[in-house]
């Protein structure tokens, strides 16, 4: 397919309309740095190109969320995740469990959960099971083992993925968050802790990248179910 056929030039952005054919998933709107009007235009164009499934916008500030709500009343907004979904998600294949350490990690965990659902896997969440209360993680071990893929979200020292990775053999995607006091260095400490985990089978995405973790986990779950 030629570039002119696979993209849509809106002046401020070139929309990749061929991505679903190549990868199985349509392009997603990254809302940070875009005006509310641009977010609405991009979501509308993607939805028109993919009417049979949901399209997603992430990292929407309150102004962008309000504009989407006003102009696209059928869109589903998640103010915690900062996302907007337009259209019906695919029938879910496989199951992902999103596990987060604390309430402060909720926005990243919510973004991951929405991304999983939009990208075609079922999703459940377990929150507030950080390592400061290790009994809370141990109490849900059976649920961890039942998932096709895990997303584990944590800030501070980023220890939760190592603990979970030592309890179960489920594919695990770790997400460091920028939550923590000064020496957490905006999530760098959690990132390095996860990269240096001694628990095998852990993959790590970038700081606060719930979307990237959600896409990867959904693809693993879909393949497992297939």
C-alpha positions as CSV (number, residue, x, y, z in Angstrom):
1,X,0.0,0.0,0.0
2,X,1.4,3.4,-0.9
3,X,2.0,6.2,1.5
4,X,-0.8,8.2,0.1
5,X,-3.2,5.3,0.6
6,X,-2.1,4.4,4.1
7,X,-2.0,7.8,5.7
8,X,-4.3,10.8,6.0
9,X,-2.7,14.2,6.0
10,X,-4.7,16.6,8.2
11,X,-2.1,19.4,8.0
12,X,-1.0,19.0,11.6
13,X,-0.7,15.2,11.6
14,X,-0.4,12.3,9.3
15,X,-2.8,9.6,10.5
16,X,-1.6,6.0,10.0
17,X,-4.7,4.3,8.7
18,X,-2.8,1.2,7.7
19,X,-1.6,0.2,11.1
20,X,-4.4,-2.2,11.9
21,X,-3.6,-4.2,8.7
22,X,0.1,-4.4,9.6
23,X,-0.2,-5.0,13.4
24,X,-3.7,-5.9,14.2
25,X,-4.3,-2.7,16.1
26,X,-5.2,0.8,14.9
27,X,-3.2,4.0,15.6
28,X,-3.9,5.6,19.0
29,X,-4.0,9.4,19.6
30,X,-1.4,10.6,22.1
31,X,-3.1,13.6,23.5
32,X,-0.3,15.3,25.3
33,X,0.8,18.5,23.5
34,X,-2.2,18.4,21.2
35,X,-5.1,21.0,21.3
36,X,-8.5,19.7,22.3
37,X,-9.6,20.4,18.7
38,X,-6.8,18.3,17.3
39,X,-7.7,15.4,19.6
40,X,-11.3,15.5,18.5
41,X,-10.3,15.7,14.8
42,X,-8.0,12.7,15.1
43,X,-10.4,10.6,17.1
44,X,-13.1,11.3,14.6
45,X,-10.9,10.4,11.6
46,X,-9.7,7.2,13.2
47,X,-13.2,6.1,14.1
48,X,-14.4,6.8,10.5
49,X,-11.5,4.6,9.2
50,X,-12.2,1.8,11.8
51,X,-16.0,1.9,12.4
52,X,-16.1,-1.7,13.6
53,X,-13.9,-1.3,16.6
54,X,-12.8,1.1,19.3
55,X,-10.2,3.8,18.8
56,X,-8.3,5.4,21.7
57,X,-6.9,8.7,22.9
58,X,-4.5,8.8,25.8
59,X,-3.0,11.5,28.1
60,X,-5.9,13.9,27.8
61,X,-5.9,16.9,30.0
62,X,-9.2,18.2,31.5
63,X,-9.7,20.7,28.6
64,X,-9.4,17.9,26.0
65,X,-11.7,15.6,27.9
66,X,-14.3,18.3,28.1
67,X,-14.1,19.0,24.3
68,X,-14.4,15.3,23.5
69,X,-17.4,15.0,25.8
70,X,-19.0,17.9,24.1
71,X,-18.2,17.0,20.5
72,X,-18.2,13.2,20.7
73,X,-21.0,12.3,23.1
74,X,-20.6,8.6,22.3
75,X,-17.1,8.5,23.5
76,X,-16.3,6.9,26.9
77,X,-14.0,9.0,29.0
78,X,-12.0,7.7,32.0
79,X,-10.9,10.8,33.9
80,X,-8.5,8.8,36.1
81,X,-6.7,7.2,33.1
82,X,-7.0,10.4,31.1
83,X,-8.4,8.5,28.1
84,X,-11.2,8.6,25.6
85,X,-12.5,5.6,23.8
86,X,-14.8,5.9,20.7
87,X,-16.5,2.7,19.4
88,X,-16.9,-0.8,20.7
89,X,-13.9,-2.8,21.9
90,X,-13.3,-6.1,20.2
91,X,-14.6,-9.3,21.7
92,X,-12.0,-10.1,24.4
93,X,-9.5,-13.0,23.9
94,X,-7.4,-13.9,26.9
95,X,-7.3,-12.2,30.3
96,X,-4.9,-9.6,31.7
97,X,-4.6,-8.7,35.4
98,X,-3.3,-5.2,36.2
99,X,-1.7,-5.1,39.7
100,X,-0.7,-1.8,41.2
101,X,1.2,-1.0,44.4
102,X,-0.6,2.0,45.7
103,X,-3.5,4.5,45.2
104,X,-1.0,7.0,43.7
105,X,-0.2,4.6,40.9
106,X,-3.9,4.5,39.9
107,X,-3.7,6.8,36.8
108,X,-1.0,4.6,35.2
109,X,-2.8,1.4,36.1
110,X,-6.1,2.8,34.8
111,X,-4.4,3.8,31.5
112,X,-3.0,0.2,31.2
113,X,-6.4,-1.3,31.9
114,X,-8.2,0.8,29.3
115,X,-5.5,0.0,26.7
116,X,-5.8,-3.7,27.3
117,X,-9.6,-3.6,26.8
118,X,-9.4,-1.5,23.6
119,X,-6.7,-3.8,22.2
120,X,-8.9,-6.9,22.6
121,X,-8.3,-8.7,25.9
122,X,-10.3,-8.9,29.0
123,X,-8.9,-7.1,32.0
124,X,-9.2,-7.1,35.8
125,X,-7.5,-4.9,38.4
126,X,-6.0,-5.5,41.8
127,X,-4.9,-2.3,43.6
128,X,-3.1,-1.3,46.8
129,X,-0.9,-4.4,47.2
130,X,2.4,-2.8,47.6
131,X,5.4,-4.5,49.2
132,X,5.0,-2.5,52.4
133,X,2.2,-4.9,53.2
134,X,3.5,-8.2,51.8
135,X,0.5,-10.1,53.1
136,X,-1.7,-8.3,50.6
137,X,0.2,-9.7,47.7
138,X,0.3,-13.2,49.1
139,X,-3.5,-13.1,49.7
140,X,-4.1,-12.7,45.9
141,X,-1.5,-15.2,44.6
142,X,-4.1,-17.5,43.1
143,X,-5.6,-14.7,41.1
144,X,-2.2,-13.8,39.8
145,X,-1.6,-17.3,38.6
146,X,-4.9,-17.5,36.7
147,X,-4.1,-14.6,34.3
148,X,-2.6,-15.0,30.8
149,X,-0.5,-11.9,31.4
150,X,0.3,-9.6,34.3
151,X,0.9,-5.8,34.3
152,X,2.5,-4.8,37.6
153,X,2.6,-1.0,38.3
154,X,4.7,0.5,41.0
155,X,6.6,3.6,42.0
156,X,8.9,4.3,44.9
157,X,11.7,1.6,44.8
158,X,9.8,-0.5,42.2
159,X,10.0,-3.7,44.1
160,X,6.5,-5.2,43.5
161,X,7.3,-6.8,40.1
162,X,10.2,-8.7,41.6
163,X,7.9,-10.0,44.4
164,X,5.2,-11.0,41.9
165,X,7.7,-12.5,39.5
166,X,8.9,-14.7,42.3
167,X,5.5,-16.0,43.1
168,X,4.1,-17.0,39.6
169,X,5.4,-17.9,36.2
170,X,2.9,-15.8,34.2
171,X,4.4,-13.3,31.6
172,X,4.8,-10.1,33.5
173,X,5.2,-6.5,32.2
174,X,6.5,-4.1,34.8
175,X,5.6,-0.4,34.7
176,X,7.6,2.0,36.8
177,X,5.7,5.2,37.8
178,X,7.0,8.6,38.7
179,X,5.5,8.3,42.2
180,X,7.9,8.8,45.1
181,X,10.0,11.2,47.1
182,X,13.1,13.0,45.9
183,X,15.5,10.0,45.6
184,X,12.9,8.2,43.4
185,X,14.1,10.7,40.7
186,X,10.8,10.9,38.9
187,X,10.5,7.1,38.5
188,X,14.1,6.5,37.6
189,X,14.7,4.5,40.8
190,X,11.7,2.3,40.1
191,X,12.8,1.8,36.5
192,X,16.3,0.8,37.4
193,X,15.0,-1.5,40.2
194,X,12.7,-3.3,37.7
195,X,15.4,-3.6,35.1
196,X,17.8,-5.1,37.7
197,X,15.2,-7.5,39.1
198,X,16.5,-11.0,39.9
199,X,13.1,-12.5,39.2
200,X,13.1,-14.0,35.7
201,X,10.5,-13.4,33.0
202,X,10.0,-9.7,33.7
203,X,9.8,-7.2,30.8
204,X,9.9,-3.5,31.6
205,X,8.4,-0.5,29.8
206,X,9.1,3.2,30.2
207,X,8.2,5.3,33.2
208,X,4.4,5.9,33.4
209,X,3.9,4.0,30.1
210,X,0.6,2.3,31.0
211,X,-0.4,2.4,27.3
212,X,2.6,0.5,26.1
213,X,2.2,-2.1,28.8
214,X,-1.5,-2.5,27.9
215,X,-0.8,-3.1,24.2
216,X,1.9,-5.6,24.9
217,X,-0.1,-7.5,27.5
218,X,-3.2,-7.6,25.3
219,X,-1.2,-9.1,22.4
220,X,0.2,-11.7,24.7
221,X,-3.2,-12.6,26.0
222,X,-4.7,-12.7,22.6
223,X,-2.0,-15.1,21.3
224,X,-2.4,-17.3,24.4
225,X,-6.1,-17.5,23.9
226,X,-5.7,-18.3,20.2
